[in-house]
Amino acid sequence: MKKNILLSVISALLVVASFSPLGTGLLAWVGAVPLLFALQGVCAEWPCGGARKSFFLGWLWGFVFSVGTIYWVVNSMYYYGGIPLVPGAFIMLVLAAYLALFPAFFALLFYFTADYRPLFRLFVIPALWVSLEFIKSFLFTGFPWALLGYSQAGFTTFIQLSDIFGVWGISYWVMLLNGGIFLFLLNLAHGSGRRGLRIEPFLIFVATAAVFIVVVVYGLVQVGSVNKETALWPEVKVAAVQGNIGQAVKWQHSEQKKTIARYSALIQEASVAFDNADGVAADNNGPGLIVLPETSMPFFLARDPDMLPLVKDVARDSGSYLLIGSPDYKSDGEGGHNILNAAFIFSPGGDITGRYDKMHLVPFGEYVPLKRILFFIEKLTAGAGEFVEGRGLYPIELELGGVKTSVGTFICYEAIFPSLVAELARGGPDTSADTARTAGTARTAGTARTAGAARTAGLLVNITNDAWFGDTSAPHHHLDMTIMRAVENRTFLVRSANTGISAIVSPTGEVIEKTNLFEAAVITARVGIRQGGPTFFGRFPNLFPCAALIFSAIIVILSLRLRRRY
């Protein structure tokens, strides 16, 4: 058992090292192999009583992996939540222990399905893995951080399949590679003296290689095809502005005018870059889009009689659309107010013409769940009270690149939810009554959306404030997840982060421009406005993981029934 424990720990460390910023994504192809051998060792040694041991090995793997990928939680709680280091570390360990339950159940299901033929197991193992990742994405509001597929975000060719299957398909492919190596070596060793198993290593090798080749060929073909298609899209100038304003001071009232002044200077820098681009471009397709980070204006901008005119002047001077993050509020119907995490669009004329209110809030960051029970816990976000979710996942409509389009805007934590961004990318909720009530709802919500307009978002925008993370791996992980959203929906994406990493990403996942951490910066590019309908994944973002879940459930049920029979 000691050997199996060691293999599990080594495996977890290898997979942690496959994620950014280490940039060793190829480790993910083999990182889970030691875990699979450890679990197989339990199956061989305790064929009838190894369920608990398998569960423990999976939990241990998950605990080590989770500590290695969410250790930044301690930084957030210590520096911004006022929680001492030791209690903060304890809370992080509790969260890691919970997240470890998902690999633990994978290990348990691995044990129950160990009697199937090796070639069939090649496809069962990744299905079990994806099923547990998918459950983790929605259980208790969901926390799909550091899914296995994100380890490949730096390899453009390998992630193209996500326009069909999403990050779930990339996770499946990576775990299939691990399973193929594991099953090939296992059967090569155990089957050499048994005629019936001699062909198994060969079949496993061929099947694994075939899947690998299909993914690579599809990736190469799609990169070329998408690049040709995007070259025909109407172009628009975009900029991501990174203010690098410290979390400790940004909510102070005395800093408000300084904040506007800093962003005004950066916006001016972006405008100069736009003018220079117009000088060398064949034509000028009208105003560009300059994106500022989440809560870049850390006050109630839309309702502040002193600050709002200053920002309107900045918008007019820029000659571009400005997308600005700022809190807002609405009546709670009981004489009080609810706080919203909003993104406002300012037109080149200085008017607010659209907005999006964040839908998926950060537990304990923007609100405290079960407040009556957890009354002693305060949220991490300073200065504005507790937030509530907005009215829905509706893109903001405007005219860019000489065409009417919409911008699918998602804020911070929402970037880690594939189906949420897919809904924004395809134009919002698909309900029959939506078109009829669109004009009225747009007026009441302040969103510039008109009945009969094209639904599919022409551009994706992510605004965030990753200052919470500090100089940890988290900003890199967060960017990788955002890259995957661009590929899943085949749409250019602009990301503005307060302290970094800001980026402009192509529909193939290529990072066109990006900033470093903790610097004030502006990045600009000319990007295409997506034409046509949503991708297959955009239409059916949960189809593949649900299919994997159903398939896994059937296999596990059949396995349990067979075990009871014998």
C-alpha positions as CSV (number, residue, x, y, z in Angstrom):
1,M,0.0,0.0,0.0
2,K,2.9,2.3,0.7
3,K,4.0,2.0,-2.9
4,N,0.5,2.9,-4.1
5,I,0.4,5.9,-1.9
6,L,3.7,7.1,-3.3
7,L,2.5,6.6,-6.8
8,S,-0.6,8.6,-6.1
9,V,1.3,11.5,-4.7
10,I,3.8,11.5,-7.5
11,S,1.0,11.5,-10.0
12,A,-0.7,14.4,-8.4
13,L,2.5,16.5,-8.4
14,L,3.1,15.7,-12.1
15,V,-0.4,16.8,-13.1
16,V,0.0,20.0,-11.0
17,A,3.3,20.7,-12.9
18,S,1.4,20.3,-16.2
19,F,-0.5,23.6,-15.6
20,S,0.6,27.2,-16.2
21,P,2.8,29.0,-15.4
22,L,5.3,26.1,-15.6
23,G,4.3,25.6,-19.2
24,T,4.8,21.8,-19.1
25,G,1.4,20.7,-20.5
26,L,2.8,17.6,-22.0
27,L,3.2,16.2,-18.5
28,A,-0.5,15.9,-18.4
29,W,-0.3,13.1,-21.0
30,V,1.5,10.8,-18.6
31,G,0.9,12.5,-15.2
32,A,-2.1,10.3,-14.3
33,V,-0.4,7.0,-15.3
34,P,1.1,6.5,-11.8
35,L,-2.3,7.0,-10.2
36,L,-3.9,4.4,-12.6
37,F,-1.1,1.9,-11.7
38,A,-1.7,2.5,-8.0
39,L,-5.4,1.9,-8.4
40,Q,-4.8,-1.2,-10.5
41,G,-2.5,-2.5,-7.7
42,V,-5.4,-2.3,-5.3
43,C,-7.6,-4.1,-7.8
44,A,-5.0,-6.9,-8.1
45,E,-4.3,-7.2,-4.4
46,W,-7.8,-6.8,-3.0
47,P,-10.2,-7.9,-5.8
48,C,-13.1,-8.2,-3.4
49,G,-12.3,-5.7,-0.7
50,G,-10.3,-2.8,-2.2
51,A,-13.1,-0.2,-2.6
52,R,-12.1,1.8,0.5
53,K,-8.4,1.6,-0.4
54,S,-9.1,2.8,-3.9
55,F,-11.3,5.7,-2.6
56,F,-8.5,6.7,-0.2
57,L,-5.8,6.7,-3.0
58,G,-8.1,8.8,-5.2
59,W,-8.8,11.2,-2.4
60,L,-5.1,11.5,-1.6
61,W,-4.4,12.3,-5.2
62,G,-7.1,14.9,-5.3
63,F,-6.0,16.5,-2.0
64,V,-2.4,16.9,-3.2
65,F,-3.6,18.2,-6.6
66,S,-6.0,20.6,-5.1
67,V,-3.5,22.1,-2.6
68,G,-1.2,22.6,-5.6
69,T,-3.8,24.4,-7.7
70,I,-5.8,26.4,-5.1
71,Y,-3.2,27.4,-2.6
72,W,-3.8,31.0,-3.7
73,V,-6.9,31.0,-1.6
74,V,-4.7,31.6,1.4
75,N,-3.3,34.7,-0.2
76,S,-6.8,36.1,-0.9
77,M,-8.0,35.5,2.6
78,Y,-4.9,36.7,4.4
79,Y,-4.3,39.9,2.5
80,Y,-7.9,40.9,1.6
81,G,-10.2,39.0,3.9
82,G,-8.5,39.8,7.2
83,I,-8.2,36.1,8.0
84,P,-4.9,35.2,9.8
85,L,-2.5,32.9,8.0
86,V,-3.1,29.7,10.0
87,P,-7.0,29.8,9.9
88,G,-6.7,30.8,6.2
89,A,-4.5,27.8,5.5
90,F,-6.9,25.5,7.4
91,I,-9.9,26.8,5.3
92,M,-7.9,26.1,2.1
93,L,-7.1,22.6,3.3
94,V,-10.8,22.0,4.0
95,L,-11.7,23.1,0.5
96,A,-9.0,20.9,-0.9
97,A,-10.3,18.0,1.1
98,Y,-13.8,18.6,-0.4
99,L,-12.5,18.9,-4.0
100,A,-10.5,15.7,-3.4
101,L,-13.8,13.8,-3.2
102,F,-14.2,13.9,-6.9
103,P,-11.0,12.1,-7.8
104,A,-11.8,9.8,-4.9
105,F,-15.1,8.8,-6.5
106,F,-13.3,8.4,-9.8
107,A,-10.9,5.9,-8.1
108,L,-13.9,4.1,-6.6
109,L,-15.6,3.8,-10.0
110,F,-12.3,2.7,-11.5
111,Y,-12.2,-0.2,-9.0
112,F,-15.8,-1.2,-9.8
113,T,-15.1,-1.3,-13.6
114,A,-11.7,-3.0,-13.5
115,D,-13.1,-6.3,-14.9
116,Y,-13.9,-5.0,-18.3
117,R,-11.8,-5.8,-21.3
118,P,-8.7,-3.5,-21.6
119,L,-9.8,-2.0,-25.0
120,F,-13.2,-1.1,-23.6
121,R,-11.6,0.4,-20.4
122,L,-9.6,2.7,-22.6
123,F,-12.8,4.6,-23.3
124,V,-14.5,4.0,-19.9
125,I,-11.6,5.5,-17.8
126,P,-11.8,9.0,-19.4
127,A,-15.6,8.9,-19.4
128,L,-15.5,8.4,-15.6
129,W,-13.0,11.3,-15.2
130,V,-15.0,13.7,-17.3
131,S,-18.2,12.8,-15.5
132,L,-16.7,13.7,-12.1
133,E,-15.3,17.0,-13.5
134,F,-18.7,17.8,-14.9
135,I,-20.4,17.2,-11.5
136,K,-17.8,19.4,-9.8
137,S,-18.7,22.2,-12.2
138,F,-22.3,22.6,-10.9
139,L,-22.5,20.9,-7.4
140,F,-22.9,23.5,-4.7
141,T,-22.8,26.4,-7.3
142,G,-19.8,24.7,-8.9
143,F,-16.0,25.1,-8.9
144,P,-14.5,23.8,-12.2
145,W,-11.0,25.1,-11.5
146,A,-8.0,23.4,-13.1
147,L,-9.9,20.9,-15.2
148,L,-7.5,18.5,-16.8
149,G,-8.2,19.9,-20.3
150,Y,-6.9,23.4,-19.3
151,S,-3.4,22.0,-19.1
152,Q,-3.4,22.0,-22.9
153,A,-4.3,25.7,-23.3
154,G,-0.8,26.5,-24.5
155,F,-1.0,24.0,-27.4
156,T,-3.2,25.6,-30.0
157,T,-3.4,22.4,-32.2
158,F,-4.6,20.2,-29.4
159,I,-7.5,22.3,-28.2
160,Q,-9.3,22.9,-31.5
161,L,-11.7,20.0,-30.8
162,S,-13.2,22.1,-28.0
163,D,-15.5,23.8,-30.6
164,I,-17.4,20.5,-30.6
165,F,-16.8,19.1,-27.2
166,G,-15.6,22.0,-25.1
167,V,-12.9,21.7,-22.5
168,W,-14.6,18.4,-21.5
169,G,-13.5,16.8,-24.8
170,I,-9.9,17.9,-24.1
171,S,-10.0,16.4,-20.6
172,Y,-11.3,13.2,-22.1
173,W,-8.6,13.1,-24.7
174,V,-5.8,13.8,-22.2
175,M,-7.1,11.1,-19.8
176,L,-7.5,8.7,-22.7
177,L,-3.8,9.2,-23.5
178,N,-3.0,8.4,-19.9
179,G,-5.3,5.4,-19.9
180,G,-3.8,4.2,-23.2
181,I,-0.2,4.3,-21.8
182,F,-1.3,2.6,-18.6
183,L,-3.3,-0.2,-20.3
184,F,-0.6,-0.8,-22.9
185,L,2.1,-1.2,-20.3
186,L,-0.1,-3.3,-18.0
187,N,-1.2,-5.7,-20.7
188,L,2.3,-5.8,-22.3
189,A,3.6,-7.1,-19.0
190,H,0.7,-9.4,-18.0
191,G,-0.3,-10.6,-21.4
192,S,3.0,-11.8,-22.8
193,G,2.4,-15.4,-21.7
194,R,-1.3,-15.6,-22.4
195,R,-2.5,-16.2,-25.9
196,G,-5.8,-14.5,-25.4
197,L,-4.2,-11.3,-24.3
198,R,-1.3,-11.0,-26.7
199,I,-3.3,-8.8,-29.1
200,E,-4.6,-6.5,-26.4
201,P,-1.4,-4.2,-26.2
202,F,-1.5,-3.9,-30.0
203,L,-5.2,-2.9,-30.1
204,I,-4.8,-0.4,-27.2
205,F,-1.8,1.2,-29.0
206,V,-3.6,1.4,-32.3
207,A,-6.8,2.9,-30.7
208,T,-4.8,5.4,-28.6
209,A,-2.7,6.4,-31.6
210,A,-5.8,6.7,-33.8
211,V,-7.5,9.1,-31.4
212,F,-4.3,11.1,-31.0
213,I,-3.9,11.4,-34.8
214,V,-7.6,12.4,-35.2
215,V,-7.2,15.2,-32.6
216,V,-4.0,16.5,-34.2
217,V,-5.3,16.4,-37.8
218,Y,-8.5,18.1,-36.8
219,G,-6.5,20.7,-34.9
220,L,-4.2,21.5,-37.9
221,V,-7.1,21.6,-40.3
222,Q,-9.2,23.8,-38.1
223,V,-6.5,26.3,-37.4
224,G,-6.0,26.9,-41.1
225,S,-9.7,26.9,-41.8
226,V,-10.7,29.3,-39.0
227,N,-7.9,31.7,-39.8
228,K,-9.1,31.9,-43.4
229,E,-12.7,32.5,-42.2
230,T,-11.8,35.2,-39.7
231,A,-9.8,37.1,-42.4
232,L,-13.2,37.8,-44.0
233,W,-14.9,39.1,-40.9
234,P,-15.4,42.9,-40.5
235,E,-12.5,44.3,-38.4
236,V,-12.6,46.5,-35.3
237,K,-9.9,48.1,-33.2
238,V,-9.9,46.8,-29.6
239,A,-7.8,47.6,-26.6
240,A,-7.5,46.1,-23.1
241,V,-6.5,48.5,-20.4
242,Q,-4.7,47.3,-17.3
243,G,-4.8,49.9,-14.5
244,N,-2.8,47.9,-11.9
245,I,-4.5,49.6,-9.0
246,G,-3.8,48.0,-5.6
247,Q,-6.7,46.1,-4.0
248,A,-5.9,47.7,-0.7
249,V,-6.5,51.3,-1.9
250,K,-8.9,51.0,-4.9
251,W,-12.0,51.3,-2.7
252,Q,-10.9,54.4,-0.8
253,H,-12.9,57.5,-1.5
254,S,-9.9,59.7,-1.7
255,E,-8.5,57.5,-4.6
256,Q,-11.5,58.0,-6.9
257,K,-10.3,60.9,-9.0
258,K,-6.8,59.4,-9.1
259,T,-8.3,56.2,-10.5
260,I,-10.2,58.2,-13.2
261,A,-7.0,60.1,-14.0
262,R,-4.9,56.9,-14.4
263,Y,-7.5,55.2,-16.6
264,S,-7.9,58.5,-18.6
265,A,-4.2,58.4,-19.4
266,L,-4.3,54.8,-20.4
267,I,-7.4,55.3,-22.6
268,Q,-5.6,58.2,-24.3
269,E,-2.7,55.8,-25.0
270,A,-5.1,53.3,-26.5
271,S,-6.7,56.1,-28.6
272,V,-3.3,57.1,-30.0
273,A,-2.6,53.5,-30.9
274,F,-5.9,53.3,-32.7
275,D,-5.0,56.5,-34.6
276,N,-1.7,55.0,-35.6
277,A,-3.4,51.8,-36.7
278,D,-5.8,53.8,-38.9
279,G,-2.8,55.5,-40.5
280,V,-1.5,52.2,-41.8
281,A,-4.9,50.3,-42.3
282,A,-6.6,50.3,-45.7
283,D,-9.8,51.8,-44.1
284,N,-11.2,53.0,-40.8
285,N,-14.2,51.1,-39.7
286,G,-15.4,53.6,-37.2
287,P,-14.9,53.7,-33.4
288,G,-13.1,51.0,-31.6
289,L,-13.7,49.3,-28.3
290,I,-11.6,50.0,-25.2
291,V,-12.1,47.6,-22.3
292,L,-11.4,48.4,-18.6
293,P,-11.3,45.9,-15.8
294,E,-13.9,44.7,-13.4
295,T,-14.9,47.4,-10.9
296,S,-12.3,49.6,-12.5
297,M,-14.4,52.5,-11.3
298,P,-14.9,51.3,-7.7
299,F,-17.9,53.5,-6.9
300,F,-21.5,53.7,-8.2
301,L,-20.4,55.3,-11.4
302,A,-23.8,55.4,-13.2
303,R,-25.3,57.3,-10.2
304,D,-22.5,59.5,-9.1
305,P,-23.2,63.1,-10.1
306,D,-19.6,64.1,-9.6
307,M,-17.7,61.2,-11.2
308,L,-20.0,60.3,-14.0
309,P,-19.5,63.6,-16.0
310,L,-15.7,63.0,-15.8
311,V,-16.0,59.6,-17.2
312,K,-18.3,60.8,-20.0
313,D,-15.7,63.3,-20.9
314,V,-13.1,60.6,-21.1
315,A,-15.4,58.6,-23.4
316,R,-16.0,61.6,-25.7
317,D,-12.3,62.4,-25.9
318,S,-11.5,58.8,-26.8
319,G,-13.8,58.6,-29.8
320,S,-14.4,54.9,-29.0
321,Y,-16.8,52.8,-27.1
322,L,-15.6,52.2,-23.5
323,L,-16.6,49.1,-21.6
324,I,-16.1,49.9,-17.9
325,G,-16.6,47.7,-14.8
326,S,-18.4,49.4,-11.9
327,P,-20.8,48.4,-9.1
328,D,-24.4,49.5,-9.3
329,Y,-27.5,48.9,-7.2
330,K,-31.2,48.4,-7.5
331,S,-34.1,48.4,-5.0
332,D,-34.8,45.2,-3.1
333,G,-38.4,46.1,-2.8
334,E,-38.2,46.5,1.0
335,G,-36.8,50.0,1.2
336,G,-33.1,48.8,0.8
337,H,-30.8,48.1,-2.1
338,N,-29.2,45.1,-3.8
339,I,-25.7,45.5,-5.2
340,L,-24.8,44.5,-8.8
341,N,-21.4,43.8,-10.3
342,A,-21.9,45.6,-13.6
343,A,-20.2,46.4,-16.9
344,F,-21.3,49.6,-18.7
345,I,-20.9,50.6,-22.3
346,F,-20.2,54.2,-22.9
347,S,-20.7,55.4,-26.5
348,P,-18.2,57.7,-28.3
349,G,-20.7,60.4,-27.5
350,G,-20.3,59.8,-23.8
351,D,-23.7,58.1,-23.1
352,I,-24.3,54.8,-21.3
353,T,-25.9,52.7,-24.0
354,G,-25.7,49.2,-22.5
355,R,-24.8,47.1,-19.5
356,Y,-24.4,43.6,-18.3
357,D,-24.8,42.5,-14.6
358,K,-22.8,39.6,-13.4
359,M,-24.9,36.4,-13.0
360,H,-22.6,33.8,-11.3
361,L,-21.2,35.4,-8.1
362,V,-18.2,34.2,-6.1
363,P,-19.2,32.5,-2.9
364,F,-17.5,34.2,0.1
365,G,-16.0,36.7,-2.3
366,E,-19.1,38.7,-3.4
367,Y,-21.7,37.1,-1.1
368,V,-21.8,34.7,1.9
369,P,-24.0,31.7,1.3
370,L,-26.2,30.5,4.1
371,K,-25.8,33.8,5.8
372,R,-28.1,33.0,8.7
373,I,-25.9,30.1,9.6
374,L,-22.5,31.6,8.6
375,F,-23.3,35.0,10.2
376,F,-19.8,35.3,11.6
377,I,-18.1,35.2,8.1
378,E,-17.6,38.3,6.0
379,K,-17.1,38.3,2.3
380,L,-13.7,39.3,0.8
381,T,-15.0,42.1,-1.5
382,A,-14.5,45.4,0.2
383,G,-16.4,48.6,0.1
384,A,-19.8,47.9,-1.6
385,G,-21.9,45.4,0.4
386,E,-23.1,42.0,-0.8
387,F,-23.8,41.5,-4.4
388,V,-26.8,39.9,-6.1
389,E,-27.1,38.3,-9.5
390,G,-28.2,40.2,-12.6
391,R,-31.3,39.7,-14.7
392,G,-29.8,37.3,-17.2
393,L,-27.1,36.3,-19.7
394,Y,-27.7,39.0,-22.3
395,P,-25.0,40.4,-24.6
396,I,-24.6,44.1,-25.1
397,E,-25.6,45.4,-28.5
398,L,-23.6,48.1,-30.3
399,E,-22.1,48.9,-33.7
400,L,-18.6,47.7,-34.3
401,G,-16.5,47.4,-37.5
402,G,-19.3,49.0,-39.4
403,V,-21.8,46.3,-38.5
404,K,-24.5,45.9,-35.8
405,T,-23.3,43.2,-33.4
406,S,-23.3,42.3,-29.7
407,V,-20.6,41.8,-27.1
408,G,-20.8,38.8,-24.8
409,T,-19.4,40.2,-21.6
410,F,-18.6,38.0,-18.7
411,I,-17.1,39.1,-15.4
412,C,-14.2,37.4,-13.5
413,Y,-15.3,34.1,-12.0
414,E,-17.8,33.5,-14.8
415,A,-15.0,32.7,-17.2
416,I,-14.6,29.3,-15.6
417,F,-18.1,28.1,-16.6
418,P,-18.2,26.9,-20.2
419,S,-21.9,26.7,-20.6
420,L,-22.4,30.3,-19.2
421,V,-20.1,31.8,-21.7
422,A,-21.6,29.6,-24.5
423,E,-25.0,31.1,-23.6
424,L,-23.7,34.6,-23.9
425,A,-21.9,33.8,-27.2
426,R,-25.1,32.4,-28.8
427,G,-27.0,35.6,-27.8
428,G,-28.5,34.8,-24.4
429,P,-31.4,32.7,-23.1
430,D,-33.2,30.8,-25.8
431,T,-36.9,31.2,-24.9
432,S,-39.8,31.7,-27.2
433,A,-41.0,34.7,-25.3
434,D,-37.6,36.3,-25.3
435,T,-37.9,38.1,-28.6
436,A,-41.3,39.5,-27.8
437,R,-40.2,41.0,-24.5
438,T,-36.7,42.0,-25.6
439,A,-37.3,45.7,-26.3
440,G,-39.1,46.3,-23.0
441,T,-36.6,44.3,-20.9
442,A,-33.7,46.2,-22.6
443,R,-35.1,49.5,-21.5
444,T,-35.7,48.4,-17.9
445,A,-32.3,46.7,-17.6
446,G,-30.4,49.4,-19.4
447,T,-29.1,46.9,-22.0
448,A,-29.0,48.0,-25.6
449,R,-30.7,45.1,-27.1
450,T,-33.3,45.4,-29.9
451,A,-35.9,43.0,-31.1
452,G,-35.0,41.1,-34.2
453,A,-31.3,41.8,-33.9
454,A,-28.7,39.1,-34.6
455,R,-28.4,36.9,-31.6
456,T,-24.9,35.5,-31.8
457,A,-22.2,37.6,-30.1
458,G,-19.7,39.1,-32.5
459,L,-17.1,39.5,-29.8
460,L,-16.4,38.1,-26.3
461,V,-15.1,40.3,-23.5
462,N,-13.9,39.2,-20.1
463,I,-13.3,41.8,-17.4
464,T,-11.7,40.7,-14.1
465,N,-9.8,41.8,-11.0
466,D,-7.3,39.1,-10.3
467,A,-5.5,41.2,-7.7
468,W,-7.0,38.8,-5.1
469,F,-4.6,36.1,-6.4
470,G,-1.4,37.9,-5.9
471,D,1.7,36.5,-7.6
472,T,0.5,32.9,-7.7
473,S,-0.4,30.4,-10.4
474,A,-4.1,31.5,-10.3
475,P,-3.9,34.4,-12.8
476,H,-2.2,32.1,-15.3
477,H,-4.9,29.4,-14.7
478,H,-7.6,32.0,-15.1
479,L,-6.2,33.1,-18.4
480,D,-6.0,29.6,-19.7
481,M,-9.7,29.1,-19.0
482,T,-10.5,32.2,-20.9
483,I,-8.5,31.1,-23.8
484,M,-10.6,27.9,-24.0
485,R,-13.8,30.0,-24.0
486,A,-12.5,31.8,-27.2
487,V,-11.9,28.4,-29.0
488,E,-15.2,26.8,-27.8
489,N,-17.1,29.7,-29.4
490,R,-14.8,30.6,-32.3
491,T,-14.9,34.2,-31.3
492,F,-12.2,36.8,-30.7
493,L,-11.9,37.6,-27.0
494,V,-10.6,40.7,-25.2
495,R,-9.6,40.3,-21.6
496,S,-8.9,43.2,-19.2
497,A,-7.6,42.4,-15.8
498,N,-6.8,45.0,-13.1
499,T,-3.4,43.6,-12.3
500,G,-3.0,41.2,-15.1
501,I,-3.0,39.0,-17.1
502,S,-4.8,41.0,-19.8
503,A,-4.9,39.5,-23.2
504,I,-6.4,39.5,-26.7
505,V,-7.2,36.0,-28.0
506,S,-8.0,34.7,-31.4
507,P,-10.8,32.1,-32.2
508,T,-8.1,29.4,-32.5
509,G,-6.7,30.2,-28.9
510,E,-3.7,32.1,-30.1
511,V,-2.8,34.8,-27.7
512,I,-2.3,37.8,-30.0
513,E,-1.2,40.2,-27.2
514,K,-0.9,40.0,-23.5
515,T,0.5,41.9,-20.5
516,N,2.6,40.9,-17.6
517,L,1.4,40.8,-14.0
518,F,1.4,43.9,-11.9
519,E,2.1,46.6,-14.5
520,A,0.0,49.4,-15.9
521,A,-0.4,48.6,-19.6
522,V,-2.4,48.9,-22.7
523,I,-2.6,46.3,-25.5
524,T,-4.3,46.8,-28.8
525,A,-5.2,44.8,-31.9
526,R,-7.5,44.7,-34.9
527,V,-9.8,41.7,-34.5
528,G,-12.7,40.3,-36.5
529,I,-16.4,40.5,-35.6
530,R,-17.8,36.9,-35.7
531,Q,-20.3,36.2,-38.4
532,G,-22.7,33.4,-38.6
533,G,-24.3,31.2,-35.9
534,P,-22.8,29.6,-32.8
535,T,-20.5,26.6,-32.8
536,F,-21.7,23.1,-32.1
537,F,-20.4,23.4,-28.6
538,G,-22.1,26.8,-28.3
539,R,-25.4,25.3,-29.1
540,F,-25.0,22.2,-26.9
541,P,-22.4,23.0,-24.3
542,N,-23.4,20.2,-21.9
543,L,-24.1,17.5,-24.5
544,F,-20.7,15.7,-24.3
545,P,-20.3,15.7,-20.5
546,C,-23.9,14.6,-20.0
547,A,-23.3,11.8,-22.5
548,A,-20.1,10.8,-20.6
549,L,-22.1,10.9,-17.3
550,I,-24.9,8.7,-18.7
551,F,-22.4,6.3,-20.2
552,S,-20.5,6.0,-17.0
553,A,-23.6,5.5,-14.9
554,I,-24.7,2.6,-17.2
555,I,-21.3,1.0,-17.0
556,V,-21.1,1.3,-13.2
557,I,-24.6,-0.1,-12.7
558,L,-23.8,-3.1,-14.9
559,S,-20.5,-3.6,-13.1
560,L,-22.2,-3.6,-9.7
561,R,-24.9,-6.0,-10.8
562,L,-22.3,-8.4,-12.1
563,R,-20.4,-8.2,-8.9
564,R,-23.4,-9.0,-6.8
565,R,-24.2,-12.0,-9.1
566,Y,-20.8,-13.5,-8.6
